[in-house]
């Protein structure tokens, strides 16, 4: 388990993280979301002790120390492979920094190549690989030593949909094996699909923190799906409606400023036999982000 308590970070006179508190649990995935420049990568660097900070960070109940590095796998946002090295040389070098022996690395590497579907052989140079395969090699180096704490900064960046699904599958395997996982991503659909918990950071401050489903439910049933004999312009005039869009199946999706307006809208549309279908759902994480940070995260 990773715990961060009252973490503050400044660069010179500019404070960029303010009293950050979070807990990441074994066998669960925590999503860290926020706008560009909100402090996500700085928080990762603080957890990894790449930068100084004030506050407390503990792993498995004890202060983070040098020995803990061998139990951590970190995929940075900026990929950092050596282009002239072969796949085998690159992974051997990075995994050896985590305490793995050459024999153990060579034994595990073919299986990881297969799991991630890397196109190539161990003797291929990094520079000969596609961007997606280079990213997979770095992911192998992140996970091959079976870390207990995994930190992934934008792990799906630049990947095509097929490789995103491969990467998701590997991440979930690590979760099922009991790893503590934190990742950041700009696609909220990935966060909703993978994450058990979410921390939303805005301008260096945590604005939401908790289980994904609990957070969505807290905002109430602010999404309406209606099939109705009305135009989009008519629906936009209903109380509390902030957004209207028509779906491919002919239904309209209405976004409400507050769930309390749902009942009044139902009663109004029920008059005159206008209404055919009426469903309510909690908001998506992206809609919540727009409410809390004033911007879409897609």
Residue pairs with C-beta under 8 A, 6 or more apart in sequence:
1 23
1 24
1 25
1 26
1 59
1 60
1 61
1 180
2 22
2 23
2 24
2 47
2 57
2 58
2 59
2 149
2 180
2 182
3 22
3 23
3 56
3 57
3 58
4 20
4 21
4 22
4 23
4 43
4 47
4 55
4 56
4 57
5 21
5 55
5 56
5 57
5 58
6 19
6 20
6 21
6 54
6 55
6 56
7 17
7 19
7 20
7 21
7 43
7 46
7 53
7 54
7 55
7 56
7 57
8 15
8 17
8 18
8 19
8 20
8 53
8 54
8 55
9 15
9 16
9 17
9 39
9 42
9 43
9 46
9 51
9 52
9 53
9 54
9 204
10 16
15 204
16 39
16 42
16 204
17 39
17 42
17 43
17 46
17 53
17 204
18 204
18 205
19 205
20 43
20 55
20 201
20 204
20 205
20 206
21 206
21 209
22 30
22 199
22 206
22 209
24 30
24 149
24 180
24 181
24 182
24 197
25 180
25 196
25 197
26 148
26 178
26 179
26 180
27 175
27 176
27 178
27 179
27 180
28 175
28 180
28 181
28 196
28 197
29 171
29 175
29 181
29 182
29 183
29 194
29 195
29 196
29 197
30 181
30 182
30 183
30 195
30 196
30 197
30 198
30 199
31 182
31 183
31 184
31 185
31 191
31 194
31 195
31 197
31 198
31 199
31 212
32 40
32 43
32 44
32 182
32 183
32 184
32 198
32 199
32 201
33 40
33 184
33 185
33 188
33 191
33 198
33 199
33 200
33 201
33 285
33 289
33 297
34 40
34 184
34 200
34 201
34 202
34 293
34 297
35 202
35 293
35 295
35 297
38 201
38 202
38 203
38 204
38 293
39 201
39 203
39 204
40 153
40 184
40 201
41 77
41 153
41 184
42 51
43 201
44 74
44 151
44 153
44 182
44 184
45 51
46 53
46 57
47 57
47 64
47 151
47 182
48 72
48 74
48 151
49 57
49 64
56 63
57 63
57 64
58 64
59 68
59 71
59 149
60 148
68 149
69 98
70 98
70 99
70 145
70 147
71 147
71 148
71 149
72 147
72 148
72 149
72 150
72 151
73 98
73 142
73 143
73 145
73 147
73 149
73 150
73 151
74 142
74 150
74 151
74 152
74 153
75 138
75 139
75 142
75 151
75 152
75 153
75 155
76 153
77 153
77 154
77 157
77 184
79 134
79 135
79 138
80 138
81 90
81 126
81 134
81 137
81 138
82 90
82 93
82 126
83 125
83 126
83 127
84 125
84 126
84 127
85 93
85 125
85 126
86 122
86 123
86 124
86 125
86 126
87 113
87 118
87 120
87 121
87 122
87 123
87 124
87 126
87 129
87 137
88 106
88 109
88 122
88 123
90 126
90 137
90 141
91 105
91 109
91 137
91 140
91 141
91 144
92 102
92 105
92 106
94 141
95 105
95 141
95 144
95 145
96 102
96 105
98 145
98 147
99 145
100 144
100 145
105 144
108 144
109 122
109 140
109 144
110 122
112 140
112 143
112 144
113 122
113 140
115 170
115 173
116 136
116 139
116 140
116 166
116 167
116 170
117 136
117 163
117 166
118 129
118 133
118 136
118 137
118 140
119 129
119 130
119 133
120 128
120 129
120 133
126 134
126 137
129 137
131 158
132 158
132 159
132 160
132 163
135 157
135 158
135 159
135 163
136 163
136 166
136 167
139 155
139 167
139 170
142 150
142 152
143 150
143 170
143 174
146 177
147 179
148 178
148 179
148 180
149 179
149 180
149 182
150 171
150 174
150 179
150 180
150 181
150 182
150 183
151 181
151 182
151 183
152 171
152 181
152 182
152 183
152 184
153 183
153 184
154 184
154 185
154 186
155 167
155 171
155 183
155 185
156 164
156 167
156 168
156 185
156 187
156 190
157 186
159 167
164 190
168 190
168 193
168 194
171 181
171 183
171 194
172 194
174 181
175 181
183 194
185 191
186 297
186 298
187 298
188 284
188 285
188 286
188 289
188 297
188 298
189 298
191 198
191 212
191 285
192 212
192 284
192 285
195 212
196 211
196 212
197 209
197 210
197 211
197 212
198 208
198 209
198 210
198 211
198 212
198 215
198 285
199 206
199 208
199 209
200 206
200 207
200 208
200 209
200 288
200 289
200 292
200 293
201 207
202 292
202 293
207 292
207 293
208 215
208 288
208 292
212 285
215 285
215 288
216 282
216 283
216 284
216 285
216 288
217 282
219 259
219 282
219 283
219 288
219 291
220 258
220 259
220 260
220 282
221 259
221 262
221 280
221 281
221 282
222 255
222 256
222 257
222 258
222 259
222 262
222 282
222 283
222 287
223 253
223 254
223 255
223 256
223 280
223 281
223 282
223 283
223 284
223 287
224 252
224 253
224 254
224 255
224 256
224 262
224 265
224 278
224 279
224 280
225 247
225 251
225 252
225 253
225 254
225 277
225 278
225 279
225 280
225 281
226 235
226 251
226 252
226 254
226 269
226 275
226 277
226 278
226 279
227 250
227 251
227 252
227 275
227 276
227 277
228 235
228 252
228 269
228 274
228 275
228 276
228 277
229 273
229 274
229 276
230 252
230 269
230 274
232 244
232 245
232 246
232 252
235 241
235 244
235 252
235 254
236 244
238 254
238 261
238 265
238 268
238 269
239 261
239 264
239 265
240 256
240 257
240 258
240 260
240 261
240 264
240 265
241 254
241 255
241 256
241 257
241 261
241 265
242 255
242 256
242 257
243 253
243 254
243 255
244 252
244 253
244 254
244 255
245 252
245 253
246 252
246 253
247 253
251 277
254 265
255 283
255 287
256 262
256 265
259 280
262 280
266 275
266 278
269 275
269 278
283 291
285 297
286 296
286 297
286 298
289 295
289 296
289 297
290 296
290 297
